[in-house]
Amino acid sequence: MSALILTACGNAGQSQKSDKLQVYTSFYAMYDFAKQIGGDKADVYLLCPVGSEPHDFEPKTSDMAKLSKADVFIYNGMGMESWAEKTVQSLKNDTLSIVEASKNIPYVTENEDAHVWLDPENAIYEMKNIKDAFCAKDAANSAYYESRYEECEKKTDKLINDYKAASKDFKNRTLISYKI
């Protein structure tokens, strides 16, 4: 019993480095995508608290300290997080992989609404960008990330097809939407 207590106390002050990818995300949509792709191979953290406005968020010193030790930082881009690029430039972490999830989405222009992940087809591209970064950073687990991405892609494709099938019932109706 004494040996068990001494062993437990001896390890109490030591922090163990996780073998998992250490991933920080700008806001909840990016967090969710990263969790879906990373599964149990990544520790995913959210910088902008849920319910906060990612447009106006400013990282604290403690956030900067966390990012300086991270493996991957994911943000949407397209001006969604005005603070992200400035934050990345000020970091002293040469090994940090930076993922602008909205980069290279077909048919999305620079002046388009930054909320591109709301279109499921664009969400697939953002998840692919995240998956590619995880595979590059953690090649030993790339098959795992590929598999999880493929599962997300299948679910999203099903959602798209279900929406298209349901929308056939609305051919002669008017839908009014407000775009912010």
Disulfide bonds with the S-S distance in Angstrom:
none
